[in-house]
Every structure is written in C-alpha cells, then in structure tokens.
Amino acid sequence: MKQTQFKVVILAVLALLTMNGCGSSGKEGMKTEIIEGVAHVYSPATPLYGDAVLDLEEKLRIDSQDVEAGSPPSFGLYQADSDGNIYLCHQSEPRIYKFDNHGKFLFSFVKKGEGPGEFPQSIYDLQVSGNSVWAAYSRKIARFDLKGNYLDEHIFDRNITLVEMVDNESLLGNYYLNDRTDERMRVCARLSLSGKEIVSFMSDPAAGFTRIRVENRMYSFFHGMITNDFLHAYDRQSQMVYLFLANQPVIYRKTLDGVTDLVIHREIQPVKPGPDDSREFAENSFARWPKELRQAVSRSLPPHFVYHNNIYILPSGNFILRRITGYQKYEMDIFGRDGQFLHTIKPGPLYPDFSRAGFVKNRLVVFQEVDDRDILIIYAIKNLPDIFAN
C-alpha cells in the first residue's frame, strides 16, 4: 500500500513539472522558452508585485513664466546632464532652455532659420549625451556644447524620426525605404550621422505615419495613440536596444549589430476607442486642422489604440512602458532586466496625467498646466530602491 502511494506521489510531481513546461523560469506567472537560441519570456497580464504607489519627494520645480513672464514658452521635450541641469524644448518654436539643478533659468539657445544650428520649425528630438546637446528635425541634426554654443551639424539624405544618439558617430531612428513607390517600407535602424543605414533592426510596410484620404486628398500625420510605428530606446550601460511596434505586445532586445538577445511577450487586452474617444479626437486632436479633417480622423480610428507609446530605460537596467488605457489616459508598467512584469504605476494625486509625464534618469518628471502656463516638477522616488536607485 505504501509503495503504491509513493508511486502516485511521484507521478503527481512529474505531472506538475510537465504542466509547468520545459524551461520555466520558476517565477510566478512568467514562463521562458528558448526558440532558435533566443530566450522568449512570456509575462502574465498582472504584475508580480501588483500596483505601485510612488513615494515622492519634490526636488525641482520650473515655472515657464520665470523664463518670459509676458509670453511663457510651452514646454515639450526634456533632458538632463550629468550635473542635474535641465534642458527643455519649446513645443512650437525651435528653442532650448537650460536650467540649473535647482530650477533656476540660465539661458536659451537655438533659433529659427535655415542656417547652421538653426531649425525652420520646432525641434523633434532632443538628447544630452556627455558634453553635447543634440537637437534634430526631420533631415537635420545639430550639436551644441553644454553652454549652448553651436558645434556642428549633419544633413540627412532622408527624413528620420525618433532620433536617439548611440554615440558621436551613429544614431537610432525610423525612416521610409522606397517611400514614393508601392513597395514603401518602414525601417527602424542604426544610422550614420548622414542618415546612411548601418544596421536594420526591424521593418514593416504597415508601420509609420497614419494616412487618411479626405475629398481625394491624402493626409499623413503622427498621433501617439493610434499611429503604429517603431518605438525604441538605447540602454547605454548594457549597449542593448529595446524596440517594438506600438500596436504589438512584443518587445525585442537587440545588440547594436542587430542580433536578437531577448524577446518579451505581454499578455494584454487591446483598448478599443468608444464614442467618447471619437468625440475627443474630433474636438481636441490636431487643433490647427480644419473641423472637417479632424472629424475625418475620428471616423477613421483603428479598431484599437496602440498598446504602448513610450519606453524609458532606467539606470538600474529596468525599463518602463507607457500603456494606453483610453483617450489621453495612460498607466506605466515596470519590467525587470529579465523581462519580468513587476509593477504597474497608476495616476496619482501628484501625477494625475501621464500624457505629459515621464522619467529622466531615476526621477519622475511631471508637467502641469496652471493658468495657461507650464510647470515642470521633478520628483525623487523614495521607495522601490532596487528599481529607482538614487
């Protein structure tokens, strides 16, 4: 009898091991398998440690009226240097403002024009890397020192978006191959400073700017909630590139040579636009467009919003995805270096709107609009020390 019971126990254990699958990570809900030599991580729908409530301490506050009281700028892109100085771009003018690590306005640089170091419109991408400030617009990237002095510039031979510097000789970006033919292809690649492709990471003919036809005219636009494009981030410590298509719940980690190192699969439900979302698009998106065109956009919404519209790499090696939950509604999901889904950050009293929130190094950046002017607040995150190491 005892021998029979022992056999039953052994069989039960073997059955459980078989159910868990070969190559299981052993972590709650996360499974890993090796496919053609590459680790594929499958994360569950819920984070391992549930929702995270951030314990914050305000470190810096910047009021746009301190720059110009009569006509305060509308802030957009932001960066920080190694000394904690903050660089902010004007959303509608080609202008960069520098503040010290206490939030005191120091000076501004870059101006409108077509000459060296000048831009015809607002700056699309901003990055501080070492002793350089890089600013990019469509077919051009210019470099300045930390005092705002113009150093040099490079003209691309194609339109490149979502520019991110890898080093002083190459960058990450998205561009079109064969843009004016039926074989147009959206490509995410590492490129030289002249826009020549060095390594192609991913390509997809359905990715890129959203296009709609209104009265026999084609309009192209980019909207972070509905445009399916490649998003990417470069982790300087590991020298790895994280990238994904916005409407697919799969994240790839690759080397700078384009070799896939890790694939992270998310269990996530798509969010479908409802009637209220369509009205919001028609009333609030593309404010400068004619009413008929805005209504055409709202009628042409895709079956669901894209899953994510931003990614942040933390110095700890963890990364954060900004996930869309509705029109201008977002949550933040924290992942470990191994692809484990750890926490979800939901909007709170100090950060009610994630549409204008993000991270710089280990700190939370929040934009607030008060009396028609922008205020930027930077918070130190006091809890989750393994993720936000200060």
N, C-alpha and C positions, 0 to 999 in steps of 0.2 A: 504493500500500500504506500509506504513512504517513498519507495523507488518510483512509483507511478506519479506521485505528487511532485517529485523532483523533476521528472521529465516534463510535466505540464508547465512548471515554472520556467524551465529553460526555453521551452517553445514559446511561451508568452514574451520572454525577454527578446528572443530572436525576432518575433513578430513586430515588437515595438521598434527595434532597430531598423527593420525593413521599412516600416511606415515612415520613420524619420528621414529615410533616404540616404544614399551614399554621399559622403562629402558634406553632411550637415554641419553648420558652424557651431551648434550647441547653444547658441544664444536664442532667447525667447522670440519665436516667430520668424527668425531670419534663417534662410537656407542658402547654401552655397554649392555650386557645382562647377566643374571645370569643363569648358567646351573649347576644343581645339587649342588647349594650353592656356586659355584665358579664364580667370575666375569670374563667374557671374553670381552676383548677390541678389537675392530676392527678399525685399523688405516687406513687412506686413503693412496693413492700412493704418494701424495705430502705432505711435512711437513707443519705444521700450520703456521710457520713464514718464510718459504722459505729457500733459501741458506744463509748460514752464512759465512761471511768473517771475519776471525780471526784477531784481532788487537793484535800483538805480541810484546813482549819486551824480547830480549835475556838476559838470566840470567846466563847461564853457558855453557862453551864450553870445550870439551875434545878431544884432538888430540892423536890418538893411537901412533904416533911416540914419544910422550913425555914419553910413557911407556918404549919403546925399539926402539930407532931410527933405528937400523940396521934391525930389524925384527918386525915391529909393529903388534900387535895382530889384528885379525878380530873380531870385537865386535858383540855380539848377544843379549842374554838376559840382561835385566837391571832391577834394583830395587833401591829404596831409603829408608833410615831410617828416623826416626822422626827428626833428626838434618839436613836433607837435603844431607847427604853423599850419594854418588852414588856407586853402585856395578854393575860391568859389567862382563859378561862371555865371554871367548874366544869361537868362533864358532866351532873350530876344536880341541881344547885341553881342558882338564879338569882344567881350571884355572879361578880364580875370581880376579878381580882388584877392589880396593877400592880407591875412590877419595873423597876429602872433598867437601863442598858445594860451593867452588869457582872453582872446576875442577882440583885442584892440586892432582897429583898422590901420594898416601900414601904408599900402599904396595899391594902385591898379596898373595894369599893363595890357597890351594888345589893343589895336584899334581897327576900325572899319576901313577897308580898302582892298586893293589888288597887289600892293607891293610886298616886299619881303617881310615876313612876320605879320602880315595883315590878312584879314578874312572878310569876305563880302557879306557874310551873314553870321548868325550865332555859331559858336563852337559846338561841334557834335560830340567830341570825345576829349577828355582831359585826364592826364596822368602825371603824377610826380614820381620820378624814378631816380634815385640817387641825388645828384646835384642838378637835375634837369627837370623842367616843366614842359611836357609835350601837349600840344593842342592840335586837334585835327578837324578838318572839314572836307568831306566828300573826296576831292582829288589832291588834298594837300595836308602835310603835317609840318608844323614848325616847332622848333625847340628854343627854350629860353632858360637862362640860369635862374637861381632862386631869388635874385634881385629884380627879375623881370626884364633883364637885358636880352635882346634878340641874339641868338647864336647862329642858327642856320635853318633851312627848310628843305623839304623834299616834295617833289610833284609826282603824284601817282599817274600811271598811264591808264587807270581805270577808276571807277567810283568804288570806294571801300568804306564800309560802315562797321560800327562797333570795333573801332581800333583800340588795341591794347598792346603796349610795348612789351616785348620779350627782353630785349637788350638795346644797345645803341645802334644795332645793325638790322634788326628784324622786328616784326610785329605780328599780332594775330588780327584777323579781320575777315569780313564776309564780302564777297563780290559775285558778279554775274559773269559766267562764261557764255559766249555766243548770245549776248543779251538781245540783239536785234534779229534773231532768227527763231525758227520754230524749235530749235534744239537748245534753247536757253537753259542754263543750269546754275543753280545757286551753290556756291562753294564756300566752305569755311577752311581757311588755310593759314599757314605761316608764310609771311611775305617779306620781301626785302623792302627797304625804305622807298624804293621806286615803284613798289606795287607788284614786282615780279614774284610769282609763286615759288616757294622753296619746298614746302610740304603741304599736300592736300590732306586734311583730316576727314572731312565728310562732304558729300554733295547730294543735292535733292532737287529735282526740277519743280516740285510743288512749293518749295520754300522761297522766302523773300518777300518783297513788298506785296501788300494786298492790292488787287486791281479790280475795279468795278467799271462797268460801262453805263453811262448816263447820256441819253439822247445822242447816241452814236459817237460819243467821245469817251476815251478810256482815261480813267484817273488812277494814279498809283499813290499809295500812302502807307505809312507805317503807324500802327497802333499797338501798343504793348499787350493789349488784352485779346486781340483777335488775329494779329499777324503772326504767321508761322515762320520763324526764322531761326537760324542757329544762334544759340547763346553760349558764351564761353568765358572761362576765367583761367588765369595762369597762376599756379602756385609756385612762387619763386623759391621756396625752401626745398621742395621736392623736385622742382623743374618739370612738373606734370601739368597737362592741360585738361581741364574738365569742360566737356561740351555736350550739347543735346539740342534736339529740335524742340521748340516751345510747345508743340501740340502732341508730343510723345513722352510718356513717363519713363524714359530710359536715359540714364546718364552714362557717358563714356569718359574714362580717364585714359589719356594717351601720353606717350613721351613726345618730346619735341620733334622726333623723327617720324611720328605718326603711328607708332606701334601701340596697339590697344593693351592697356595694363589691367584694367578692371571695368566691368560693366555692372551698373546698378539698376535693378528693375524695381519700380514702385508699384504698389497696389493702390490705385487711386481712381476715384469716380470722376468722370467729366462733369463740369458745371455748365448747364445749358442756359443761354440767355432767355429771360422771361419778358413779358410785355413791359414791365418797368425798366428793364435793362435797355430795351429798344428805344423807349422814350428818352432815357438818359443819354444814349448815344445821339439821338436826333437833336436834343436840346443843348447838350454840353460839349460833345466832342467836335473838334475842328471848328472852333468858334468863328474863325475867319472865312469859312466856306459859306457859299450861298445856302439858304434853307433847304432848297430842293436837293442839293447834293448831300447835305447832312441826313436828310430823310432817306435818300437812296442807300446810304451806308447802313442805316438802322434796319432797312428792309433786306439788306444783303448779308446780315450777320451769319457766321458759320454755325453749324449745329451745336457746337460748344466752344466756350472760351479755351484759349490755350491753357495748358496746365501751369506753367511757370513763366515768369517774365524777368527774373533776375537771379543771379548767383553771386555769393560772396564767399571768398576764401579767407579763413581766419588764420592768424599766426600759429595756432595750435595744430593746424592741419585739418581741423573740422571744416565743413562747409555748410552754407545756409542757402536754401532755395525759397524764393518768394512765390507763394502759391496763390492763384486767383480763386476767390470764392464767390464773386459777383462783380457787378459794375463798380470799379474803383474800390473793391474790397479784397483784402489780402490777409493771409497768415504766413508765418515764417516757419520752415521746418529745418531742424538741425540734424546733420548726418555726421557720423564718425568717419575717420580716415578709411575704415574698412567697409564703408557703405551702410553701416547700421543706422536705422532711423531712430534717433534718440529722443528728441523733444519737438513739440510744436509751441511756437510763441503766438499767442493771440493778442489783438489790440488791447491796450490797457489805458488807464486814465492819463498817463504821461506820454503815451504814444498811440493816440486814438486812430491815426490814419497812416497805414503802412504804404500808401501810394507815394508818399514823399518821406520815406524813412529807409534807412539802410545802415551799413556798418563801415567804419573806417578803422582799420587795424582791429583792436578788441573792443571798440566802443560803439554804442548805438547813436546814430545821427537821426534827428527828427526835425523836419521843417514844420512850422506852424504859421498860419496866416492870421495876422491880427491887424484890424483897421486898415486893410488893403496894403499891408506890407509884410515881408517875410522875416521870420525869426528862426534862426538855426540854433538848436540846442544839442550839445554832445554830452552823453551820459557815460560814466564808468559803470560797468556791470559788476556788482559786488558778489553775486552768487555764481554758481556753475564755474568754479575756478579751473576745472580741467578743460573747459571749452573756451572761456574768455579769460585766459591767463593774463593778469596785469603785472 
